[in-house]
């Protein structure tokens, strides 16, 4: 990123790709896309998530973004909500993102060693 215009263009592109979907979806993933998250690789994580969700046929999962959540040293962060259950994964890179989709969303396994607890 070399300019504010590039950042605005990126935001618009990602917002189009990650249309906030409503309650028709059982599961939602929110990726922290504040400046710190983007600098830590959240943009690449979102791309991997989009591809993996499509590959796994998970159309019932909403992928959204959120701003900085104040935990910069743990970025990129992603939060998965299913009903009343909420799991926050920290330090998510591209490989972890793939595994989270496969293990958490497909197999129903929370990967505890990658969570914030």
Backbone bond lengths (Angstrom), bond angles and torsions (degrees), N, CA, C in turn:
res aa  C-N    CA-C-N  psi(-1)  N-CA   C-N-CA  omega(-1)  CA-C   N-CA-C  phi
1 X - - - 1.444 - - 1.517 108.57 -
2 X 1.296 114.18 125.50 1.450 118.16 -179.81 1.513 113.21 -118.85
3 X 1.330 116.17 -7.12 1.456 117.43 -178.99 1.528 110.43 -153.62
4 X 1.312 113.85 163.38 1.460 120.39 176.51 1.526 110.68 -65.12
5 X 1.309 116.82 -33.45 1.467 121.03 178.98 1.526 110.64 -63.18
6 X 1.345 117.09 -39.90 1.468 120.66 177.37 1.523 110.81 -63.95
7 X 1.327 116.41 -41.27 1.456 121.15 179.16 1.528 110.35 -64.33
8 X 1.332 116.99 -42.54 1.468 121.16 177.32 1.528 111.06 -61.88
9 X 1.320 116.17 -42.03 1.457 120.48 179.48 1.526 110.45 -64.02
10 X 1.328 116.70 -42.38 1.460 121.44 177.61 1.525 110.79 -61.12
11 X 1.327 116.07 -46.28 1.461 120.33 179.59 1.522 110.91 -59.14
12 X 1.325 117.05 -45.93 1.464 120.80 179.79 1.523 111.33 -61.54
13 X 1.313 116.64 -42.39 1.460 121.11 179.03 1.519 110.48 -62.48
14 X 1.319 116.70 -47.86 1.462 120.21 -179.23 1.518 112.04 -65.97
15 X 1.320 117.19 -37.23 1.459 119.55 178.01 1.522 110.78 -64.06
16 X 1.316 116.70 -38.25 1.467 119.73 177.24 1.523 110.49 -64.93
17 X 1.339 115.56 -43.10 1.465 120.36 -178.47 1.526 112.16 -67.65
18 X 1.335 115.61 -34.81 1.463 120.28 -174.52 1.516 110.98 -110.99
19 X 1.296 117.07 53.68 1.467 120.32 -179.04 1.518 108.66 -52.59
20 X 1.316 114.32 125.76 1.469 118.68 178.38 1.513 107.95 -63.18
21 X 1.295 115.03 120.28 1.459 119.90 -177.54 1.511 108.70 -104.09
22 X 1.336 116.22 148.78 1.454 117.65 -176.19 1.497 113.39 -88.54
23 X 1.303 112.73 -154.41 1.448 122.63 -169.21 1.516 113.89 -67.61
24 X 1.319 118.25 -1.18 1.453 119.47 178.46 1.522 111.30 -70.76
25 X 1.323 117.94 -11.19 1.450 122.24 -179.84 1.522 110.85 -102.22
26 X 1.320 115.25 137.26 1.461 121.34 -178.93 1.525 111.96 -73.53
27 X 1.314 116.08 -33.36 1.458 122.21 -171.84 1.519 108.63 -128.11
28 X 1.336 116.03 142.07 1.463 119.48 173.86 1.525 109.85 -130.66
29 X 1.315 114.53 145.35 1.462 122.18 174.18 1.516 105.97 -119.06
30 X 1.320 116.58 125.84 1.465 121.35 175.74 1.526 107.69 -115.37
31 X 1.324 115.88 124.12 1.462 121.72 178.67 1.518 107.48 -102.48
32 X 1.316 116.08 130.85 1.455 121.38 178.77 1.520 109.01 -73.48
33 X 1.342 115.70 113.65 1.459 121.34 -174.77 1.521 112.36 -117.28
34 X 1.335 116.33 35.57 1.456 118.83 171.16 1.518 108.35 -70.93
35 X 1.296 116.98 176.16 1.457 121.24 -179.37 1.523 111.02 -55.63
36 X 1.335 116.42 -41.32 1.460 120.21 -179.01 1.528 110.94 -65.93
37 X 1.314 117.43 -39.29 1.463 121.27 178.50 1.519 111.79 -65.36
38 X 1.320 116.16 -44.68 1.466 120.59 178.99 1.522 109.86 -62.24
39 X 1.336 116.62 -43.84 1.464 120.44 179.17 1.526 111.88 -62.64
40 X 1.330 116.88 -30.01 1.465 121.41 -178.60 1.532 112.69 -86.07
41 X 1.337 117.38 -4.89 1.461 120.06 176.06 1.514 116.12 112.30
42 X 1.331 117.89 15.61 1.464 120.75 -177.71 1.527 112.59 -62.30
43 X 1.310 117.58 -33.25 1.466 120.40 179.93 1.534 110.44 -60.92
44 X 1.326 117.00 -44.13 1.459 121.23 178.79 1.531 110.72 -66.70
45 X 1.335 116.55 -36.90 1.461 121.42 177.68 1.530 109.85 -62.30
46 X 1.322 117.41 -42.70 1.467 121.08 178.88 1.524 110.65 -61.43
47 X 1.315 117.02 -42.94 1.469 120.44 179.26 1.525 110.84 -60.89
48 X 1.323 116.81 -43.95 1.460 121.14 178.68 1.525 110.18 -63.97
49 X 1.336 116.74 -43.81 1.468 120.29 179.23 1.523 111.08 -60.10
50 X 1.324 117.07 -45.78 1.463 120.51 179.10 1.527 110.96 -57.60
51 X 1.317 116.24 -46.79 1.465 120.70 -179.60 1.523 111.61 -65.44
52 X 1.324 116.77 -44.68 1.459 120.92 -176.95 1.526 111.54 -68.18
53 X 1.332 117.66 -40.31 1.463 120.38 176.97 1.527 110.47 -60.77
54 X 1.327 115.66 -41.40 1.465 120.23 178.89 1.523 110.24 -66.71
55 X 1.318 116.56 -45.95 1.467 121.25 -179.08 1.528 112.10 -61.52
56 X 1.322 116.78 -37.42 1.462 120.92 -178.68 1.537 112.18 -85.63
57 X 1.329 117.24 -3.40 1.466 120.97 178.42 1.522 113.21 70.14
58 X 1.321 116.76 35.41 1.467 121.61 -176.68 1.529 111.26 -97.14
59 X 1.321 116.35 64.74 1.460 121.55 -178.91 1.520 112.18 -71.00
60 X 1.335 117.78 -15.42 1.466 121.52 -179.16 1.528 112.16 -85.04
61 X 1.337 117.20 4.20 1.464 121.65 -179.33 1.524 108.95 -105.27
62 X 1.335 116.23 125.57 1.466 121.66 177.61 1.522 108.63 -90.50
63 X 1.312 116.58 132.76 1.459 122.22 176.88 1.517 108.14 -112.04
64 X 1.329 116.37 117.47 1.456 121.59 -177.62 1.525 109.45 -128.59
65 X 1.297 115.72 177.52 1.461 120.65 176.71 1.512 109.73 -126.45
66 X 1.310 114.20 157.51 1.451 120.87 176.31 1.527 107.74 -135.95
67 X 1.304 116.12 167.07 1.463 119.49 178.92 1.526 108.66 -83.74
68 X 1.291 115.99 -170.24 1.459 122.21 -179.67 1.533 109.89 -58.80
69 X 1.315 116.22 135.76 1.456 120.60 179.55 1.527 111.69 -105.45
70 X 1.339 117.07 6.98 1.458 121.48 174.29 1.514 115.06 82.46
71 X 1.314 116.51 19.95 1.457 120.18 179.43 1.527 109.04 -127.40
72 X 1.316 114.62 55.37 1.461 122.17 -170.21 1.528 114.00 -55.56
73 X 1.324 117.27 -36.00 1.470 118.71 -177.01 1.524 112.44 -69.36
74 X 1.346 117.66 -11.02 1.464 121.32 -179.64 1.526 112.99 -107.05
75 X 1.328 117.46 8.40 1.461 121.54 -178.07 1.531 110.84 -71.40
76 X 1.284 116.70 154.50 1.450 130.92 -11.58 1.532 112.58 -67.57
77 X 1.318 114.53 141.66 1.465 122.82 178.40 1.523 109.16 -110.20
78 X 1.326 115.30 146.27 1.457 117.80 168.47 1.512 108.49 -141.43
79 X 1.320 113.92 142.36 1.461 122.07 -177.37 1.520 108.68 -115.94
80 X 1.322 115.39 129.23 1.460 120.71 176.59 1.519 108.07 -110.57
81 X 1.330 115.65 126.09 1.467 121.53 177.18 1.520 108.71 -117.18
82 X 1.320 114.06 131.18 1.466 121.73 174.45 1.515 105.52 -138.09
83 X 1.331 116.89 106.39 1.463 120.26 -175.10 1.521 109.72 61.31
84 X 1.330 116.74 -125.52 1.467 121.49 178.31 1.520 112.99 -89.28
85 X 1.320 117.33 -5.91 1.455 121.83 -179.82 1.530 110.13 -81.28
86 X 1.329 116.41 135.11 1.464 121.41 177.04 1.524 107.86 -136.52
87 X 1.332 116.16 128.18 1.455 122.24 177.98 1.523 107.61 -126.97
88 X 1.333 116.23 131.20 1.462 120.85 177.54 1.522 108.64 -111.98
89 X 1.325 115.01 121.19 1.466 121.30 176.27 1.526 108.67 -97.71
90 X 1.338 116.25 140.29 1.461 121.99 -177.03 1.528 110.55 -116.57
91 X 1.332 114.52 158.78 1.471 121.66 177.76 1.527 111.63 50.36
92 X 1.321 115.26 47.58 1.467 121.18 -175.82 1.526 109.45 -83.36
93 X 1.321 115.36 119.67 1.464 119.78 173.47 1.532 107.57 -105.45
94 X 1.315 116.79 -173.20 1.460 120.32 -175.47 1.525 112.37 -63.96
95 X 1.313 117.64 -41.08 1.465 120.93 179.61 1.526 111.39 -67.53
96 X 1.328 116.51 -42.42 1.465 119.40 177.62 1.524 110.84 -62.48
97 X 1.327 116.15 -38.18 1.467 119.82 -179.94 1.526 110.40 -59.54
98 X 1.322 117.10 -44.63 1.465 121.06 177.78 1.520 110.61 -60.87
99 X 1.326 116.53 -46.53 1.463 121.03 -178.85 1.528 111.90 -64.85
100 X 1.319 116.99 -37.41 1.469 120.61 178.65 1.528 109.89 -62.67
101 X 1.325 117.04 -43.61 1.469 119.41 177.77 1.523 109.71 -62.79
102 X 1.308 116.93 -48.20 1.468 120.75 -175.88 1.525 112.38 -67.58
103 X 1.323 116.87 -47.13 1.462 119.37 -174.24 1.528 112.55 -84.49
104 X 1.341 117.28 -46.41 1.463 119.40 -176.40 1.529 111.36 -77.29
105 X 1.322 116.66 -51.99 1.464 119.28 -173.40 1.523 113.40 -80.36
106 X 1.322 117.81 -37.61 1.462 120.16 -177.98 1.530 110.94 -85.61
107 X 1.346 116.56 -47.50 1.464 120.48 -174.40 1.529 113.63 -95.13
108 X 1.331 117.77 -12.08 1.462 121.14 178.61 1.523 115.00 78.52
109 X 1.316 117.13 19.42 1.464 122.32 -177.86 1.531 110.51 -101.06
110 X 1.332 117.30 121.06 1.464 120.81 173.70 1.522 106.83 -79.52
111 X 1.319 116.79 128.23 1.464 121.95 -179.30 1.525 107.24 -90.55
112 X 1.316 116.11 85.41 1.462 122.90 -169.86 1.527 114.24 -57.21
113 X 1.324 117.47 -34.87 1.471 119.21 -177.42 1.524 112.95 -69.62
114 X 1.331 118.08 -11.22 1.465 121.62 178.02 1.522 112.42 -105.71
115 X 1.328 117.90 6.10 1.461 120.65 -177.18 1.517 110.86 -94.77
116 X 1.332 115.89 173.47 1.449 121.25 -178.18 1.518 113.07 -84.67
117 X 1.323 118.95 -1.23 1.461 119.85 -178.31 1.514 112.57 -98.87
